[in-house]
Amino acid sequence: MYLQTWMGTSTTLDPETPLYHMYRDLAMNEEDREILPRQNIRYDITVIPPAVLAGEYVKTKGHYHPENPAGIGYPELYQVLAGEVHFLLQRKNLSDVVAVAASAGEFVLIPPGYGHVSINSGKELLVMANLVSTQFESEYALYEEMRSGAFYAMEDNRNGWVRNPW
């Protein structure tokens, strides 16, 4: 069991409770449902509630994209539909780690060669849409091995970003 802060109140959270929801391969209408697959593009929605677990803001698991046939990693485009997010972008060797803040209406491009974690850094529900190629599967192993990204986004202002000791 974990102690979770949810909008200022503490509750006990069962470890089986999902921390976020992903809705994959969506379409606005039937025309989009036909066009997107022909272009090898998938449209997804991710919803992350405003919560803090053990002092850390709730986030996605994190993943990398493999290289495409041209030898360049696949990019991913996000749009924040509601709420506030911090994307923690990092290269596999951690030679570059960048935090990008975005709020409703803004777009963030995850460049080739970067893995990413999405963190609900606000006090409201975070809803994001993304476009990504259907030609690969995300790589989660390095994030699992590191037990997350290079840094943890902490609620405590004194600590803020805390380096992952991995």
C-alpha positions as CSV (number, residue, x, y, z in Angstrom):
1,M,0.0,0.0,0.0
2,Y,1.2,3.5,-0.8
3,L,0.2,6.8,0.8
4,Q,-1.0,9.1,-1.9
5,T,-1.8,12.8,-1.8
6,W,-4.7,13.6,-4.0
7,M,-5.6,17.2,-4.4
8,G,-4.4,17.9,-0.8
9,T,-5.9,14.9,0.9
10,S,-4.0,11.7,1.8
11,T,-5.4,8.3,1.0
12,T,-4.1,4.8,1.0
13,L,-3.6,3.4,-2.5
14,D,-3.7,-0.2,-3.4
15,P,-0.6,-1.1,-5.5
16,E,-2.9,-2.5,-8.2
17,T,-4.6,0.9,-8.8
18,P,-3.6,2.3,-12.2
19,L,-1.8,5.7,-11.9
20,Y,-2.8,6.7,-15.4
21,H,-4.8,5.6,-18.4
22,M,-3.7,5.3,-22.0
23,Y,-6.3,5.1,-24.9
24,R,-4.5,3.9,-28.0
25,D,-5.4,4.0,-31.7
26,L,-8.2,6.5,-31.5
27,A,-9.8,8.6,-34.2
28,M,-12.0,11.7,-34.3
29,N,-14.2,10.3,-37.0
30,E,-14.5,7.5,-39.6
31,E,-12.4,9.5,-42.2
32,D,-9.5,9.8,-39.7
33,R,-10.0,6.1,-38.8
34,E,-9.2,5.3,-42.5
35,I,-6.4,7.9,-43.1
36,L,-4.3,7.4,-40.0
37,P,-3.4,3.7,-40.6
38,R,-2.6,4.4,-44.3
39,Q,0.0,6.9,-43.1
40,N,1.3,4.5,-40.4
41,I,0.2,7.0,-37.7
42,R,-1.5,6.2,-34.4
43,Y,-3.4,8.8,-32.3
44,D,-3.5,8.2,-28.5
45,I,-4.9,9.9,-25.4
46,T,-3.2,9.7,-22.0
47,V,-4.9,10.8,-18.8
48,I,-3.0,11.3,-15.6
49,P,-4.7,12.4,-12.4
50,P,-3.2,15.1,-10.1
51,A,-1.5,13.0,-7.4
52,V,1.6,12.6,-5.4
53,L,3.1,9.2,-4.3
54,A,5.7,9.2,-1.6
55,G,6.4,12.9,-2.4
56,E,6.8,12.4,-6.2
57,Y,4.3,13.6,-8.8
58,V,2.5,10.9,-10.7
59,K,4.0,10.1,-14.1
60,T,4.1,7.6,-16.9
61,K,6.4,4.7,-17.0
62,G,8.7,6.2,-19.6
63,H,10.0,4.7,-22.9
64,Y,12.4,5.1,-25.8
65,H,11.7,4.7,-29.5
66,P,13.9,2.5,-31.6
67,E,15.6,3.7,-34.8
68,N,13.7,3.7,-38.0
69,P,15.0,2.1,-41.2
70,A,16.9,5.3,-42.0
71,G,18.8,5.0,-38.8
72,I,17.1,7.8,-37.0
73,G,14.8,7.3,-33.9
74,Y,11.1,7.8,-34.3
75,P,9.8,11.2,-33.0
76,E,6.5,11.7,-31.2
77,L,4.3,14.7,-31.1
78,Y,2.2,15.6,-28.0
79,Q,-0.5,18.1,-27.5
80,V,-1.6,19.0,-24.0
81,L,-5.4,19.1,-24.0
82,A,-5.9,19.9,-20.3
83,G,-3.7,20.4,-17.3
84,E,0.1,20.9,-16.9
85,V,2.9,18.5,-17.7
86,H,6.6,18.2,-17.4
87,F,8.2,16.0,-20.0
88,L,11.5,14.6,-18.8
89,L,13.5,13.8,-22.0
90,Q,16.8,11.9,-21.8
91,R,19.3,10.2,-24.1
92,K,20.0,6.5,-23.3
93,N,23.5,7.3,-22.0
94,L,22.1,10.2,-20.0
95,S,24.5,12.6,-21.8
96,D,21.6,15.0,-22.1
97,V,18.5,15.3,-19.9
98,V,16.0,18.1,-20.4
99,A,12.7,19.0,-18.6
100,V,10.1,20.6,-20.8
101,A,7.0,22.3,-19.3
102,A,3.8,22.6,-21.2
103,S,0.2,23.5,-20.5
104,A,-3.2,23.2,-22.2
105,G,-3.1,24.0,-25.9
106,E,0.7,23.6,-26.3
107,F,2.6,21.1,-28.4
108,V,5.8,19.3,-27.5
109,L,7.9,17.3,-30.0
110,I,9.9,14.4,-28.5
111,P,12.9,14.4,-30.8
112,P,14.6,11.2,-32.2
113,G,17.0,9.6,-29.8
114,Y,15.3,10.7,-26.6
115,G,13.3,8.7,-24.1
116,H,10.6,10.4,-22.2
117,V,8.4,10.4,-19.1
118,S,5.3,12.5,-18.8
119,I,4.7,14.0,-15.3
120,N,1.4,15.6,-14.1
121,S,3.0,18.6,-12.4
122,G,-0.3,20.5,-11.8
123,K,-3.3,20.3,-9.5
124,E,-5.8,19.2,-12.2
125,L,-6.3,16.3,-14.5
126,L,-3.7,16.1,-17.2
127,V,-5.0,15.0,-20.6
128,M,-2.6,14.7,-23.5
129,A,-3.0,13.5,-27.1
130,N,-0.1,12.2,-29.2
131,L,0.7,11.2,-32.7
132,V,3.3,8.4,-33.2
133,S,4.3,5.9,-35.9
134,T,2.7,2.5,-35.9
135,Q,6.0,1.0,-37.3
136,F,7.6,0.2,-33.9
137,E,6.9,-0.8,-30.3
138,S,8.1,1.4,-27.4
139,E,11.2,0.2,-25.5
140,Y,10.6,0.2,-21.7
141,A,13.5,-1.9,-20.5
142,L,16.0,0.8,-19.6
143,Y,13.4,2.8,-17.6
144,E,12.5,-0.4,-15.8
145,E,16.2,-1.1,-15.1
146,M,16.7,2.4,-13.8
147,R,13.4,2.4,-11.9
148,S,12.3,5.5,-13.8
149,G,14.0,8.4,-15.5
150,A,17.2,10.3,-14.6
151,F,15.3,12.5,-12.1
152,Y,12.2,12.4,-9.9
153,A,9.9,15.4,-9.9
154,M,9.2,15.9,-6.2
155,E,6.3,17.9,-4.7
156,D,8.6,19.4,-2.0
157,N,9.9,22.8,-3.3
158,R,13.1,22.4,-1.4
159,N,14.0,19.2,-3.4
160,G,12.2,19.8,-6.7
161,W,14.1,17.6,-9.1
162,V,16.0,14.8,-7.4
163,R,18.6,12.8,-9.3
164,N,17.8,9.1,-9.6
165,P,20.6,7.3,-7.7
166,W,20.5,4.4,-10.1
